[in-house]
Amino acid sequence: AEQEMPVATGSIMEKVISSLADPNNRIALRDKPTTSLILSLVVYKACSMKWLIDSAPSIFSYASYTHLTKPINFIIRHTVFNQFVGGESSEDCQKTMSKLKDQGIGVILALSVETDVDDVEERNASHQSIHMNQQADFFMDATKQCVLSAGTQPGNFIALKISALTSPLLLQKVTGVLSDLYESFGHHTSVSSHTLSQSQVCHVVAQHRGLVNVEENVPEIIHNNNEVDIVDFKQMMLLHRPAVMSLLSNILTEQDQKDWLRMLHRVDEICSLAKSCGVKVLIDAEQSYLQLAIDQAASVMEQKHNQLGSRPTVFNTLTHLFWIPDQMYTKTALPKLKLDLLAAERYKYGLGVKLVRGAYMVKERARAAELGYSDPIQNTINDTHESYHSAILLLSKALEVTQHKTGNPVTEETSPLSFVIASHNHESIMYACNVLQHHHISLDSGVVSFGQLYDFSRSVVGMHRLGMADNISYTLSQYCLPVYKYLPYGEVEQVIPYLIRRGQENAAMMERTKLECELIVDELRYRFLQNMTRKMKE
């Protein structure tokens, strides 16, 4: 059942909740040129046309085949590109970043790249690895530039996709291996005991086909642990450990293992630079069939770069839209989050979390139907809401427990946990504000931030922007709450997959798009009546 919302106290919080609850709140539209509002309305309306969004991939494919790419790109650049993308380079985003800073809003800067297993060209293994590593090195260097650009203002984030730093096929293979191992471990734990002995772990691992020298490698992996739970098991199965590599050598080729280590090295370089620049790294959630590998890479980086007693650098993303079948057998992200909290406490590192409802819904469902496996998407939108709100409540309670233990309010430096609430849902933002207030978490502590997409349109005459859920962002910033806008950039051809996904998600979230359109129409109507009144007086 949906959690009851505690009542917030305090004059500032009451004002925030009141402003967010106002359906006529058009604070973000007041200074926008009419031309920007009209263009935004047209784009949002187009995104609500399912037939157009569904046809977009075919349109782009046909344009490429008929050599019409240039005119199509011209149209894209002057419509949806200007609505959803910050520019072609990180330098293009600097003016926008400065203007947002003036409004008290930070940025989540993102070099837009979308890769999937279907995008990998067929080559022989050696040539494919060389090509992939060249591309990954290029993206690493470009991401470092992204970090430097974000670092021109303190406290900003960058968003990072692990699939751009290695082959998606490798991530898919690793996710499959980890999923089988975690599921097998879960099958062997009973209701009365969630731990296994060393011999039982050997038995679990031995059941997985293709593993090498189980009797030799598993004891080395386990060390002196007599009882192993799933948190320990996940830590033991970190792929960069030599004994784990040896165990999986018949499943992951020597090239796979080298490519995995290269990926970790690239992510580490990016995170190290980010830490030195005071920039935080949000590791994006991606497709469910890549996610366990991404989670492991994120965990490795958190353990290295999120030392207790300092500001966290690395945040992993927890999605509530789809589920990944592991030992929990449930369509909620809450059990995974509880395990993440336990792992961070046990292995003494700071946990960084970005809470999102999820993405890739259209692609996930299409792939499940094509390959004949269960739809990984939550059954209903209310299930997603409940999962999302449960996570906010769990993390807020964890922060409150820390404050009780230490006797001091949490700060970025002292908190073992920081999280970003990435949502455009008014009810979720209000719920979060109430819960945080109820559990005595100061919203200026820096341990909790809010994030929304920065979908915008350019005025012909200036730099005015209109963003998705700007009324949320500007309301939060008005009361000095930490809020950030996701600001992607990239060349037109590079961001087309992102634009297609953005359009698909907007089409799927009809209520959100409908609200944005209604606010714009109300503002345009208000301006029209004001102009008419002024002319009549003249």
KOLVOKE-824240 format. One record per residue (C-alpha): y, x, z. Coordinates in steps of 0.1 Angstrom, whole numbers, plus 5000, padded with zeros to 4 digits. Last residue first. Example, Ala and Ser with C-alpha at 12.3 -4.5 7.8 and 13.67 -1.06 7.14 Angstrom:
+-------+------+------+
! north ! east !   up !
+-------+------+------+
!  4989 ! 5137 ! 5071 !
!  4955 ! 5123 ! 5078 !
+-------+------+------+
This chain:
+-------+------+------+
! north ! east !   up !
+-------+------+------+
!  5524 ! 4952 ! 4748 !
!  5507 ! 4931 ! 4775 !
!  5482 ! 4918 ! 4750 !
!  5474 ! 4954 ! 4739 !
!  5467 ! 4964 ! 4775 !
!  5444 ! 4934 ! 4780 !
!  5425 ! 4941 ! 4748 !
!  5421 ! 4978 ! 4757 !
!  5408 ! 4969 ! 4792 !
!  5384 ! 4944 ! 4777 !
!  5370 ! 4970 ! 4753 !
!  5368 ! 4996 ! 4780 !
!  5348 ! 4972 ! 4802 !
!  5325 ! 4962 ! 4774 !
!  5318 ! 4999 ! 4766 !
!  5311 ! 5006 ! 4803 !
!  5287 ! 4976 ! 4805 !
!  5270 ! 4986 ! 4773 !
!  5265 ! 5021 ! 4787 !
!  5251 ! 5008 ! 4820 !
!  5227 ! 4984 ! 4801 !
!  5215 ! 5013 ! 4779 !
!  5207 ! 5035 ! 4809 !
!  5189 ! 5006 ! 4826 !
!  5168 ! 4998 ! 4795 !
!  5158 ! 5035 ! 4792 !
!  5145 ! 5035 ! 4827 !
!  5127 ! 5001 ! 4823 !
!  5112 ! 5012 ! 4790 !
!  5095 ! 5043 ! 4804 !
!  5069 ! 5046 ! 4776 !
!  5096 ! 5048 ! 4749 !
!  5114 ! 5075 ! 4770 !
!  5081 ! 5094 ! 4773 !
!  5075 ! 5093 ! 4736 !
!  5110 ! 5104 ! 4728 !
!  5108 ! 5133 ! 4751 !
!  5074 ! 5143 ! 4736 !
!  5089 ! 5142 ! 4701 !
!  5119 ! 5162 ! 4713 !
!  5097 ! 5188 ! 4729 !
!  5076 ! 5192 ! 4697 !
!  5109 ! 5195 ! 4677 !
!  5122 ! 5222 ! 4701 !
!  5112 ! 5253 ! 4680 !
!  5124 ! 5239 ! 4647 !
!  5158 ! 5231 ! 4661 !
!  5162 ! 5265 ! 4678 !
!  5160 ! 5266 ! 4716 !
!  5175 ! 5251 ! 4748 !
!  5165 ! 5230 ! 4777 !
!  5188 ! 5221 ! 4806 !
!  5171 ! 5203 ! 4835 !
!  5200 ! 5192 ! 4858 !
!  5201 ! 5202 ! 4894 !
!  5211 ! 5184 ! 4927 !
!  5217 ! 5198 ! 4962 !
!  5236 ! 5171 ! 4981 !
!  5273 ! 5175 ! 4983 !
!  5282 ! 5138 ! 4987 !
!  5296 ! 5136 ! 4951 !
!  5267 ! 5158 ! 4940 !
!  5242 ! 5130 ! 4949 !
!  5263 ! 5103 ! 4932 !
!  5267 ! 5126 ! 4901 !
!  5230 ! 5132 ! 4898 !
!  5220 ! 5096 ! 4903 !
!  5246 ! 5081 ! 4879 !
!  5236 ! 5109 ! 4855 !
!  5202 ! 5094 ! 4853 !
!  5198 ! 5107 ! 4817 !
!  5229 ! 5126 ! 4808 !
!  5262 ! 5119 ! 4791 !
!  5282 ! 5149 ! 4781 !
!  5318 ! 5158 ! 4774 !
!  5323 ! 5192 ! 4757 !
!  5350 ! 5183 ! 4733 !
!  5364 ! 5166 ! 4702 !
!  5333 ! 5156 ! 4683 !
!  5317 ! 5145 ! 4716 !
!  5283 ! 5160 ! 4723 !
!  5256 ! 5138 ! 4736 !
!  5234 ! 5143 ! 4767 !
!  5199 ! 5144 ! 4782 !
!  5201 ! 5165 ! 4812 !
!  5168 ! 5157 ! 4829 !
!  5170 ! 5151 ! 4867 !
!  5164 ! 5173 ! 4898 !
!  5168 ! 5169 ! 4935 !
!  5166 ! 5196 ! 4961 !
!  5150 ! 5200 ! 4995 !
!  5149 ! 5233 ! 5015 !
!  5186 ! 5240 ! 5009 !
!  5196 ! 5230 ! 5044 !
!  5223 ! 5207 ! 5031 !
!  5200 ! 5177 ! 5032 !
!  5193 ! 5182 ! 5069 !
!  5158 ! 5171 ! 5077 !
!  5158 ! 5148 ! 5107 !
!  5126 ! 5129 ! 5099 !
!  5144 ! 5096 ! 5093 !
!  5171 ! 5114 ! 5072 !
!  5144 ! 5129 ! 5050 !
!  5126 ! 5096 ! 5046 !
!  5158 ! 5077 ! 5038 !
!  5170 ! 5102 ! 5012 !
!  5135 ! 5103 ! 4997 !
!  5132 ! 5065 ! 4995 !
!  5167 ! 5063 ! 4979 !
!  5156 ! 5089 ! 4953 !
!  5123 ! 5070 ! 4947 !
!  5140 ! 5037 ! 4943 !
!  5165 ! 5051 ! 4918 !
!  5138 ! 5065 ! 4896 !
!  5150 ! 5095 ! 4876 !
!  5128 ! 5119 ! 4895 !
!  5124 ! 5156 ! 4902 !
!  5122 ! 5159 ! 4940 !
!  5122 ! 5197 ! 4945 !
!  5104 ! 5213 ! 4974 !
!  5106 ! 5240 ! 5000 !
!  5080 ! 5249 ! 5026 !
!  5075 ! 5277 ! 5051 !
!  5111 ! 5272 ! 5063 !
!  5130 ! 5301 ! 5078 !
!  5150 ! 5315 ! 5049 !
!  5156 ! 5282 ! 5031 !
!  5167 ! 5267 ! 5064 !
!  5148 ! 5245 ! 5088 !
!  5166 ! 5232 ! 5119 !
!  5156 ! 5250 ! 5151 !
!  5132 ! 5243 ! 5180 !
!  5106 ! 5264 ! 5162 !
!  5076 ! 5241 ! 5166 !
!  5096 ! 5209 ! 5164 !
!  5114 ! 5221 ! 5133 !
!  5081 ! 5230 ! 5116 !
!  5067 ! 5196 ! 5124 !
!  5098 ! 5180 ! 5108 !
!  5092 ! 5200 ! 5076 !
!  5056 ! 5189 ! 5075 !
!  5067 ! 5153 ! 5080 !
!  5091 ! 5156 ! 5050 !
!  5063 ! 5171 ! 5029 !
!  5039 ! 5142 ! 5036 !
!  5066 ! 5115 ! 5031 !
!  5076 ! 5130 ! 4997 !
!  5040 ! 5132 ! 4987 !
!  5033 ! 5096 ! 4997 !
!  5063 ! 5085 ! 4976 !
!  5048 ! 5101 ! 4945 !
!  5013 ! 5087 ! 4951 !
!  5027 ! 5052 ! 4957 !
!  5049 ! 5053 ! 4926 !
!  5020 ! 5065 ! 4904 !
!  4997 ! 5038 ! 4918 !
!  5025 ! 5013 ! 4911 !
!  5027 ! 5024 ! 4875 !
!  4991 ! 5014 ! 4872 !
!  4956 ! 5029 ! 4866 !
!  4968 ! 5065 ! 4868 !
!  4963 ! 5085 ! 4836 !
!  4931 ! 5106 ! 4832 !
!  4915 ! 5081 ! 4808 !
!  4878 ! 5088 ! 4811 !
!  4861 ! 5109 ! 4784 !
!  4853 ! 5100 ! 4748 !
!  4868 ! 5130 ! 4729 !
!  4893 ! 5109 ! 4708 !
!  4901 ! 5084 ! 4736 !
!  4907 ! 5111 ! 4761 !
!  4929 ! 5130 ! 4736 !
!  4950 ! 5099 ! 4729 !
!  4954 ! 5092 ! 4766 !
!  4966 ! 5127 ! 4774 !
!  4988 ! 5129 ! 4744 !
!  5007 ! 5097 ! 4753 !
!  5010 ! 5107 ! 4790 !
!  5022 ! 5142 ! 4783 !
!  5044 ! 5141 ! 4814 !
!  5041 ! 5135 ! 4851 !
!  5055 ! 5117 ! 4881 !
!  5071 ! 5150 ! 4892 !
!  5073 ! 5168 ! 4926 !
!  5082 ! 5204 ! 4924 !
!  5066 ! 5224 ! 4952 !
!  5073 ! 5259 ! 4967 !
!  5050 ! 5270 ! 4995 !
!  5060 ! 5300 ! 5015 !
!  5032 ! 5325 ! 5022 !
!  5009 ! 5331 ! 5052 !
!  4974 ! 5328 ! 5039 !
!  4964 ! 5300 ! 5062 !
!  4997 ! 5282 ! 5062 !
!  5000 ! 5284 ! 5024 !
!  4964 ! 5273 ! 5020 !
!  4968 ! 5244 ! 5043 !
!  5000 ! 5231 ! 5025 !
!  4982 ! 5235 ! 4992 !
!  4952 ! 5216 ! 5005 !
!  4974 ! 5188 ! 5016 !
!  4991 ! 5187 ! 4982 !
!  4957 ! 5185 ! 4965 !
!  4947 ! 5155 ! 4987 !
!  4980 ! 5138 ! 4979 !
!  4978 ! 5141 ! 4941 !
!  4960 ! 5108 ! 4938 !
!  4935 ! 5096 ! 4913 !
!  4905 ! 5105 ! 4934 !
!  4873 ! 5124 ! 4931 !
!  4883 ! 5150 ! 4958 !
!  4862 ! 5180 ! 4947 !
!  4878 ! 5182 ! 4913 !
!  4886 ! 5157 ! 4886 !
!  4923 ! 5163 ! 4876 !
!  4945 ! 5133 ! 4879 !
!  4973 ! 5119 ! 4859 !
!  5008 ! 5106 ! 4866 !
!  5013 ! 5122 ! 4900 !
!  5021 ! 5157 ! 4890 !
!  5026 ! 5186 ! 4914 !
!  5046 ! 5215 ! 4899 !
!  5045 ! 5250 ! 4913 !
!  5076 ! 5266 ! 4928 !
!  5081 ! 5304 ! 4929 !
!  5111 ! 5322 ! 4944 !
!  5111 ! 5311 ! 4980 !
!  5140 ! 5323 ! 5002 !
!  5129 ! 5348 ! 5028 !
!  5112 ! 5347 ! 5062 !
!  5078 ! 5340 ! 5048 !
!  5071 ! 5358 ! 5016 !
!  5072 ! 5337 ! 4985 !
!  5068 ! 5364 ! 4958 !
!  5033 ! 5376 ! 4961 !
!  5015 ! 5345 ! 4975 !
!  5036 ! 5323 ! 4953 !
!  5027 ! 5343 ! 4922 !
!  4989 ! 5341 ! 4928 !
!  4992 ! 5304 ! 4935 !
!  5011 ! 5298 ! 4903 !
!  4984 ! 5316 ! 4883 !
!  4957 ! 5294 ! 4900 !
!  4976 ! 5262 ! 4894 !
!  4980 ! 5272 ! 4857 !
!  4942 ! 5276 ! 4854 !
!  4936 ! 5243 ! 4871 !
!  4962 ! 5227 ! 4848 !
!  4950 ! 5234 ! 4813 !
!  4928 ! 5203 ! 4807 !
!  4953 ! 5182 ! 4826 !
!  4981 ! 5190 ! 4801 !
!  5011 ! 5209 ! 4816 !
!  5027 ! 5212 ! 4850 !
!  5057 ! 5235 ! 4848 !
!  5062 ! 5266 ! 4869 !
!  5096 ! 5262 ! 4885 !
!  5111 ! 5297 ! 4890 !
!  5140 ! 5303 ! 4914 !
!  5169 ! 5325 ! 4906 !
!  5186 ! 5349 ! 4931 !
!  5188 ! 5376 ! 4904 !
!  5163 ! 5400 ! 4921 !
!  5139 ! 5371 ! 4926 !
!  5142 ! 5361 ! 4890 !
!  5134 ! 5396 ! 4878 !
!  5103 ! 5397 ! 4900 !
!  5093 ! 5362 ! 4888 !
!  5095 ! 5372 ! 4851 !
!  5076 ! 5404 ! 4856 !
!  5049 ! 5386 ! 4876 !
!  5046 ! 5359 ! 4849 !
!  5040 ! 5387 ! 4823 !
!  5016 ! 5406 ! 4845 !
!  4996 ! 5374 ! 4852 !
!  4994 ! 5367 ! 4814 !
!  4982 ! 5403 ! 4808 !
!  4955 ! 5399 ! 4835 !
!  4943 ! 5367 ! 4817 !
!  4944 ! 5384 ! 4783 !
!  4923 ! 5413 ! 4796 !
!  4897 ! 5389 ! 4811 !
!  4895 ! 5369 ! 4779 !
!  4891 ! 5401 ! 4758 !
!  4862 ! 5411 ! 4781 !
!  4847 ! 5377 ! 4775 !
!  4849 ! 5349 ! 4800 !
!  4816 ! 5331 ! 4804 !
!  4791 ! 5360 ! 4806 !
!  4816 ! 5381 ! 4826 !
!  4821 ! 5353 ! 4852 !
!  4806 ! 5371 ! 4882 !
!  4821 ! 5404 ! 4871 !
!  4856 ! 5389 ! 4868 !
!  4851 ! 5374 ! 4902 !
!  4840 ! 5408 ! 4917 !
!  4871 ! 5424 ! 4901 !
!  4896 ! 5400 ! 4916 !
!  4920 ! 5388 ! 4889 !
!  4901 ! 5355 ! 4886 !
!  4910 ! 5341 ! 4920 !
!  4877 ! 5325 ! 4931 !
!  4879 ! 5336 ! 4967 !
!  4912 ! 5317 ! 4972 !
!  4897 ! 5286 ! 4958 !
!  4867 ! 5290 ! 4981 !
!  4888 ! 5296 ! 5011 !
!  4907 ! 5263 ! 5005 !
!  4874 ! 5245 ! 4997 !
!  4859 ! 5255 ! 5030 !
!  4839 ! 5286 ! 5038 !
!  4820 ! 5294 ! 5070 !
!  4807 ! 5329 ! 5077 !
!  4836 ! 5346 ! 5061 !
!  4830 ! 5384 ! 5063 !
!  4836 ! 5393 ! 5026 !
!  4832 ! 5361 ! 5005 !
!  4838 ! 5378 ! 4971 !
!  4816 ! 5408 ! 4980 !
!  4789 ! 5384 ! 4992 !
!  4793 ! 5364 ! 4959 !
!  4790 ! 5394 ! 4936 !
!  4756 ! 5409 ! 4945 !
!  4735 ! 5377 ! 4949 !
!  4753 ! 5361 ! 4920 !
!  4746 ! 5389 ! 4896 !
!  4762 ! 5372 ! 4865 !
!  4772 ! 5336 ! 4861 !
!  4760 ! 5319 ! 4829 !
!  4751 ! 5285 ! 4842 !
!  4766 ! 5273 ! 4874 !
!  4738 ! 5265 ! 4899 !
!  4741 ! 5301 ! 4913 !
!  4776 ! 5294 ! 4925 !
!  4765 ! 5265 ! 4947 !
!  4735 ! 5285 ! 4960 !
!  4756 ! 5315 ! 4968 !
!  4780 ! 5293 ! 4986 !
!  4751 ! 5279 ! 5007 !
!  4740 ! 5314 ! 5016 !
!  4775 ! 5323 ! 5027 !
!  4777 ! 5291 ! 5048 !
!  4795 ! 5260 ! 5036 !
!  4824 ! 5241 ! 5051 !
!  4836 ! 5205 ! 5049 !
!  4811 ! 5193 ! 5075 !
!  4803 ! 5158 ! 5087 !
!  4810 ! 5141 ! 5054 !
!  4789 ! 5167 ! 5036 !
!  4799 ! 5196 ! 5014 !
!  4775 ! 5204 ! 4986 !
!  4791 ! 5180 ! 4960 !
!  4825 ! 5194 ! 4967 !
!  4814 ! 5230 ! 4959 !
!  4799 ! 5218 ! 4926 !
!  4832 ! 5201 ! 4917 !
!  4852 ! 5232 ! 4926 !
!  4829 ! 5254 ! 4904 !
!  4829 ! 5230 ! 4875 !
!  4866 ! 5226 ! 4875 !
!  4872 ! 5263 ! 4878 !
!  4851 ! 5270 ! 4847 !
!  4867 ! 5242 ! 4827 !
!  4902 ! 5253 ! 4837 !
!  4894 ! 5289 ! 4827 !
!  4884 ! 5277 ! 4792 !
!  4914 ! 5255 ! 4788 !
!  4937 ! 5283 ! 4799 !
!  4921 ! 5306 ! 4775 !
!  4925 ! 5281 ! 4746 !
!  4961 ! 5277 ! 4756 !
!  4965 ! 5314 ! 4747 !
!  4988 ! 5333 ! 4769 !
!  5025 ! 5334 ! 4781 !
!  5036 ! 5302 ! 4764 !
!  5009 ! 5282 ! 4781 !
!  5024 ! 5293 ! 4815 !
!  5054 ! 5271 ! 4809 !
!  5084 ! 5283 ! 4829 !
!  5114 ! 5263 ! 4841 !
!  5144 ! 5283 ! 4854 !
!  5163 ! 5275 ! 4886 !
!  5199 ! 5281 ! 4898 !
!  5208 ! 5292 ! 4933 !
!  5237 ! 5316 ! 4924 !
!  5254 ! 5313 ! 4890 !
!  5252 ! 5340 ! 4864 !
!  5215 ! 5341 ! 4874 !
!  5206 ! 5313 ! 4850 !
!  5217 ! 5336 ! 4821 !
!  5197 ! 5365 ! 4835 !
!  5166 ! 5343 ! 4840 !
!  5169 ! 5330 ! 4804 !
!  5171 ! 5365 ! 4791 !
!  5139 ! 5372 ! 4810 !
!  5125 ! 5341 ! 4793 !
!  5132 ! 5356 ! 4759 !
!  5114 ! 5389 ! 4769 !
!  5084 ! 5369 ! 4781 !
!  5084 ! 5347 ! 4749 !
!  5083 ! 5378 ! 4728 !
!  5054 ! 5392 ! 4749 !
!  5036 ! 5359 ! 4745 !
!  5040 ! 5359 ! 4707 !
!  5027 ! 5395 ! 4704 !
!  4999 ! 5387 ! 4728 !
!  4989 ! 5356 ! 4707 !
!  4988 ! 5376 ! 4675 !
!  4967 ! 5404 ! 4689 !
!  4943 ! 5379 ! 4706 !
!  4939 ! 5359 ! 4674 !
!  4933 ! 5391 ! 4653 !
!  4905 ! 5401 ! 4676 !
!  4889 ! 5367 ! 4679 !
!  4889 ! 5359 ! 4642 !
!  4916 ! 5335 ! 4632 !
!  4921 ! 5297 ! 4634 !
!  4956 ! 5289 ! 4644 !
!  4963 ! 5277 ! 4679 !
!  4984 ! 5245 ! 4679 !
!  4955 ! 5222 ! 4688 !
!  4950 ! 5240 ! 4721 !
!  4986 ! 5231 ! 4731 !
!  5020 ! 5247 ! 4729 !
!  5055 ! 5233 ! 4736 !
!  5084 ! 5257 ! 4740 !
!  5120 ! 5250 ! 4752 !
!  5136 ! 5279 ! 4770 !
!  5145 ! 5262 ! 4802 !
!  5175 ! 5264 ! 4825 !
!  5172 ! 5243 ! 4857 !
!  5208 ! 5238 ! 4864 !
!  5232 ! 5233 ! 4893 !
!  5255 ! 5204 ! 4900 !
!  5286 ! 5205 ! 4922 !
!  5308 ! 5189 ! 4895 !
!  5325 ! 5223 ! 4887 !
!  5290 ! 5237 ! 4885 !
!  5281 ! 5212 ! 4858 !
!  5311 ! 5223 ! 4838 !
!  5301 ! 5260 ! 4842 !
!  5265 ! 5252 ! 4832 !
!  5277 ! 5233 ! 4801 !
!  5299 ! 5262 ! 4791 !
!  5270 ! 5287 ! 4796 !
!  5244 ! 5267 ! 4776 !
!  5251 ! 5282 ! 4742 !
!  5245 ! 5316 ! 4758 !
!  5210 ! 5305 ! 4767 !
!  5204 ! 5300 ! 4730 !
!  5200 ! 5271 ! 4705 !
!  5219 ! 5245 ! 4724 !
!  5216 ! 5223 ! 4755 !
!  5189 ! 5200 ! 4741 !
!  5183 ! 5162 ! 4746 !
!  5212 ! 5143 ! 4731 !
!  5226 ! 5170 ! 4707 !
!  5191 ! 5176 ! 4694 !
!  5185 ! 5138 ! 4692 !
!  5215 ! 5132 ! 4668 !
!  5233 ! 5160 ! 4650 !
!  5206 ! 5186 ! 4651 !
!  5179 ! 5160 ! 4641 !
!  5198 ! 5149 ! 4610 !
!  5203 ! 5185 ! 4599 !
!  5167 ! 5193 ! 4607 !
!  5156 ! 5165 ! 4584 !
!  5179 ! 5178 ! 4557 !
!  5165 ! 5213 ! 4560 !
!  5128 ! 5203 ! 4564 !
!  5127 ! 5184 ! 4531 !
!  5103 ! 5208 ! 4514 !
!  5078 ! 5180 ! 4506 !
!  5051 ! 5193 ! 4529 !
!  5075 ! 5201 ! 4557 !
!  5092 ! 5167 ! 4555 !
!  5057 ! 5150 ! 4555 !
!  5047 ! 5168 ! 4587 !
!  5080 ! 5159 ! 4603 !
!  5076 ! 5123 ! 4594 !
!  5040 ! 5122 ! 4605 !
!  5050 ! 5136 ! 4639 !
!  5078 ! 5110 ! 4642 !
!  5057 ! 5079 ! 4633 !
!  5048 ! 5071 ! 4669 !
!  5085 ! 5074 ! 4679 !
!  5096 ! 5051 ! 4651 !
!  5070 ! 5025 ! 4657 !
!  5077 ! 5026 ! 4695 !
!  5114 ! 5018 ! 4690 !
!  5128 ! 5025 ! 4725 !
!  5137 ! 5060 ! 4716 !
!  5159 ! 5046 ! 4688 !
!  5178 ! 5025 ! 4714 !
!  5183 ! 5056 ! 4735 !
!  5197 ! 5074 ! 4705 !
!  5220 ! 5046 ! 4695 !
!  5233 ! 5042 ! 4731 !
!  5239 ! 5079 ! 4734 !
!  5259 ! 5079 ! 4701 !
!  5280 ! 5050 ! 4714 !
!  5287 ! 5066 ! 4747 !
!  5297 ! 5099 ! 4732 !
!  5321 ! 5082 ! 4708 !
!  5336 ! 5063 ! 4737 !
!  5345 ! 5096 ! 4754 !
!  5329 ! 5101 ! 4788 !
!  5351 ! 5103 ! 4819 !
!  5339 ! 5071 ! 4835 !
!  5303 ! 5073 ! 4825 !
!  5288 ! 5093 ! 4854 !
!  5303 ! 5069 ! 4881 !
!  5288 ! 5039 ! 4864 !
!  5274 ! 5022 ! 4895 !
!  5268 ! 4986 ! 4885 !
!  5233 ! 4984 ! 4899 !
!  5246 ! 4996 ! 4933 !
!  5216 ! 5009 ! 4952 !
!  5225 ! 5045 ! 4945 !
!  5260 ! 5040 ! 4958 !
!  5247 ! 5022 ! 4990 !
!  5221 ! 5049 ! 4996 !
!  5246 ! 5077 ! 4993 !
!  5271 ! 5058 ! 5015 !
!  5245 ! 5053 ! 5042 !
!  5236 ! 5089 ! 5040 !
!  5272 ! 5100 ! 5045 !
!  5277 ! 5075 ! 5075 !
!  5246 ! 5085 ! 5094 !
!  5214 ! 5067 ! 5098 !
!  5186 ! 5060 ! 5072 !
!  5163 ! 5031 ! 5077 !
!  5126 ! 5040 ! 5072 !
!  5111 ! 5027 ! 5039 !
!  5077 ! 5012 ! 5044 !
!  5050 ! 5029 ! 5024 !
!  5036 ! 5011 ! 4994 !
!  5000 ! 5000 ! 5000 !
+-------+------+------+
